[in-house]
Amino acid sequence: MSEQDIGPILPGPGTSDYERYLRTDELLALQKPPEERVHHDELLFQTVHQSSELWLKLAVEEVQEATRLIDADELLGAGRLIRRAVLCLRQVTEAMDMLDLLDPWEYNIVRTALGHGSGFDSPGFRNLARVTPGLGSAFDRALERTGAAMDELYRNRAQYEPLHQLAEWLTDYDERLRLWRFRHYSVVARAIGEDTTGTAGTPVPVLSKLITQRQLPKLWEVRSRLVELFEAERSGGGGSGGDGASSGRPIGHGDR
């Protein structure tokens, strides 16, 4: 077989179909060239953030499709996509380990090139915040279709196994969102301290308040309810599934 026979067949620039399909010429041109950087570490900074936007883009699409599947009662398929979104968030969280290798003094040099740029302006961050409440609402509707209270998913797990498993996958997702926010806060605090104002004028302590927010709070509230029910039954007081854990806020409404 000649080189001509195995040459690229896809349209576009690049000497191979790998380069053409992934559009690597465009992708690798998105970072500043050395002569335009204010510091060598700008490439590190851009690589971490640009790759994170790609992972967040994937997470957003998976959450949107998972929401649709939950409403179609395709819970296992939805769970598979939620687990993908969890892994996307793990990727962006672990990528921030690279930012710990930025020296605080040298980061201040990089910071001069950021303008008023802020993590709050991240399209991935904003879009994930936009689609997550819909995911929680879809779970609420699925729960309503069973007629069960939230605590029943755990107390009668075998009866509600698919929905119970979905609840745990959603808990993984919400936990990973919180870990990502905590890691972001710790990276910022390590780089510029905890008593500083960010490039967009946001005081660093504001970031710390985000850590306490739950986007799907009912998934955490039910755990407290289960402790109460368990202790009541253990003491002979009976205890009823009731609607204690299923009342109040829908799971898609985080603390504001």
N, C-alpha and C positions, 0 to 999 in steps of 0.2 A: 504494500500500500504506500503510495507516494505521499509526500508532505501536503500536496495539493488536495488529496483525498481526505486528509484529517484536519485540514485547516478550518478556520472559523466559518460558520454558516449563518450566524446571527448578524443582523445589521448593527451598525454603530462602530465607534472607534475602539481600537484595541487589537492586539495580535492574536487573541484567543477568545473563544466563546465565554470562558470564565470572566475575562475582563469586560467583555461586551454585555453579558447578562447582568453582572453586578455593577456595571458602569463605574469601574474603579478609577478611570481617568477623572471623572467628575468628583467622586467620593474623596479621593486623595488630594484634590485641589481645593477642598473646603477649609483646609487649615492654612494659617498664615505661613508663607515661606520664611526662612531664617532671617532674611534681610528686613522683614517687616515686623519682627517680634521685638518687644521691648526687653524681653528676657528669654533665655533658653527654655525656661519652664512653661512658657506659653503653650508650647506644643502638648505638653502633658495636660495642662488645664483644658485645652480645647478638645483633646482626645477623650478625656473622661466625660465631659459634658455632651459632646456630640454623640458619642456612642450611647450615653444614657438616654438621650432623646429618642434614639431608635428603639431601645428596649421599652421605653414608656409608650411609644407609639404602638408597639405590638401589644403591650398590656391593655391599652385602651380598647383596641379592636377585639381582643379576647373577652374583655369584660362586657362589651356591648353584645357580642354574639352569645355569651353565656346568659345574659339577661333575656335574650330572645328565647333561648332553649328552655330556661326555667318556666317561662310563660307557656311554652308548648309541652310542659311536663316531661321534657327530656333531661332529667336531672343528672344522670351519669355523664351525658355528653357535656352538660354545663359544667360539671365538676372537673372534667378534664381540662377545660379551658381556664377555669379559675386556677387550677394548679399551674398552668402555664404562666398566668399573670403573676402568681406568687414567685415563680422562678425569675421572671423578668425583674421584679422588685428586688429579689436577692442579688441579681446581677448589678443593678445600679447601686445598691447598698455597698456591696463588696468593692465595687470600682472606686468608691471614695477612699479606700485604703491608700490608693495612690496619692491622694491629695495630702495625706499625712506626711508625705515625703517632701512637701513644699516647705522650705524654711520660712518662718514668719517674716523675716526681713525681706527676703526675696519675693515672697508673695505680695508684699506691699508694692513692689515694682510691677508685678503682673497686674495688680489691681488698678494701676493707672491707665491700663488699656481697656478696662471694662465699662467705662462710661458710667451710666446709672443702672447697668445690668444687675439683675437680682434673680435668685432662684424662684421667687414668686412669679416671675415673668416666663418661666419655663412652660412651653406649650404642653409638654407631657404632664407636668404637675397640674396645670389648670384643667386639662382634658380628663385626667384621672379623677380629679375632684368633681368634675361635671357628671361623669358616668356612674360613679360609685353609688350615689343615692338611688339611681334606677335599679341597680343590682339588688340593693336592700329591699326596695319596694316589690320587686319580682319575687323575692323570697317570702315576703309578707303575704303576697297573693297565693303562693303555693301552700303556705301554712294554713291560710283561711280555707283553701279547698279541701284540706283534710279534716277540718273541724276540730283539730287538736290544739291544745294550749302548748306554748313553747316548751314548758318543762316536760310535757308528755313525750316529746321526741327523745328525751334522755331516760325517762323513767320506764318507757315502753319501747325501747330502742328497736327490738325485733319487728314490731308492728309498723314502725315508720323508718326503717333502715335507710332507704334512698334519701329521704329528706333529712334524716339525722346526719348522714354522711355529708350532704351538701352544707348543712349548718357548720360542720367542723371544717370543711374546706373554706367556707366564708370566714370563719374565725382565723384560719391561717392567713387569709388575705388581709384581714383587718389588722392582725398582729404585725404582718410584714410592712404594712403602710406605716405603722407607728415606729417600728424599728428603723425604717428608712428616714423618717423625720428626725428621730433621735440622732442617727448617724450624721445627718446633714448638720444638725445643730452642733454636734461635737466637733466636726471638721471646721466649721466657721469659728467656734470658740477657740479652737487650737490655733487657728491662723491669725485671728485679730483680737482675741480676748472676749470676755463676757460683758465688758462695760463700754463697748464700742458701737458705733452706728455703721450699718452696712452701706454699700455703694448706692442703694436706692433710698437711703434715709431711714431704713428700718432698724431700730435698736436690736442688738443681739438678744436681749432678754425676751423680746416678743416671740422669737423662734422657740424658746423653751416652753412657752405656753401651748404651742401647737402639739407638743409631745403628749400632753394629757388628753387630747381629743380622741374620741373613738368615733369612727365613721359608721359603724354598725353596732351601736351600744347594746341592743337587746341580746346579742349573742354573749355579752359579758354579764349583763344583768341576770340572765337565767342561771348562771353559776351560783350567784348569791342566793337565788331562790331555791336552788337544789339543796344547798347547805341547810336552809331553814326547814325544808320539807323532810330531809333526812333526819335532822335532829328531832323534829316533831314526832316522826314515826318511831325513832329509837327510844324516845322517852315515853312512848305509849299514847301520845297525844293525837295520833292519827295523821292529820295533815292532808290537805287536798290539793290536787293539781291546780284546781281553780283557774283563774285567769291572771294571777299575780304577775307572771312573767310575760304574759301576752298582752297585757294592757299597757297604756301609756304610749310612748313614742314609737313610731314604726322604726324598724331597724336601720333604715336608710337615712335617718336624721342624726348626724353626729352632734356632739356638744358644741355649742356656738359661744 
